Amino acid sequence: MRKTKKIIVIIQRSNGDVFLSSSLVKALYEHYEAPQIDLLVNDDTISIAKLIPFIKNIYTFSYQKKQDNRWKQEKDILTSLFRKYDLSINLTASDRSVFYALISAKKSISALEDNLKKSWWKKIFLTHFYYFDNFKHILKNNLEPLNSLKINFNNVHYPIEVSSKVIFNVKKKLEALNIGKFIIFHPSAQYQYKIFPKYLRDELLSNLSELGISILITGSQNKIDLAIKKELPTLNNVFDFVGETTLEEYFALSKLSMAYVGMDTLNMHIAASQNKRIFVISGPTNLKMWSPWSNQLKRSASQDMPIQTYGDITIFQANMNCVACGKAGCDDSGISKCLNNISPKIVFEEVKEWYEYAGL
């Protein structure tokens, strides 16, 4: 039997999906004794893809190019991938992603939708398939191909390690600002419907500033984050780091932090992989699939409730019958009324109780 030397992993979804594929990549690398592993991802997830260990080449798909020059992009991807691999693994159940998996390697594994009309032809051509389960955590979904390959694995999300140079530079920046121990407060998310309203965010920040520990507000240079940056209040013990770090520097910052307080987004998954104390304000998100993964308990949240703690993770949701709807805001409107019904005081009291007990 030919040894598996070249593998392509296809992930055409969000930053979180790409980040939560790192445990799959690690297992493949170790089992097949250092094969070449390449990625195909959407171009808006390239920053996180570049940080995943054991990856040699990264190919990207752009939805903008699809509109501007669709056929050239498809041709370039097909030319790059066609029969170049011993094994293809597709973590996305879309038609395009399955097609890429099929043309990349003779042996192909793919996630599928549990829908006969959409999936019947894929089952014929794929070597193995599994059904993408919306009630299973994304980490466990991403590890499912290992079952088809009969590879043993742990349900652990391994952290991405950053270089000692990056950690050193981040420490220098913190020392220059006289910041010792600190908590990360991350007020933004990829989508507006996942963000705490300004008046509630300001109340929470004001309370956090009185804890007696530095609060670092983090964010990238995208439009949503920079809009929040302009609205931030000036408070004692609060430092504005929005747009001030690269993604790799953020990993270092998170590693050095004592806890994460903030929204349901990639950053909470980074904190979870580093086994940090986490406090998440969650709106319409499906928690069974997208809550922070506890490496300690090897599980995610299993139900919706106003406050729940498992391991080192606490999640806050609104006490409303519609939570969590899993939609892009109420009726996909882009506005989540549930976030208006989460009390900043309750969030703060939970953080304060942990802080005082930890004796920081």
Secondary structure, 3 states (H helix, E strand, C coil): CCCCCEEEEEECCCHHHHHCCHHHHHHHHHHCCCCEEEEEEEHHHHHHHCCCCCEEEEEEECHHHHHHHHHHHHHHHHHHHCCCEEEEEECCCCHHHHHHHHHHEEEEEEEECCCHHHHHHHHHHCCEEEECCCCCCHHHHHHCHHHHCCCCCCCCCCCCCCCHHHHHHHHHHHHHCCCCCEEEEECCCCCHHHCCCHHHHHHHHHHHCCCCCEEEEEECCCHHHHHHHHHCCCCCCEEEEECCCCHHHHHHHHHHCCEEEEECCHHHHHHHHCCCEEEEECCCCCHHHHCCCECCCCECCCCCCCEEEECCEEEECCCCCCCCCCCCCHHHCCCCHHHHHCCHHHHHHHHHHHHHHHCC
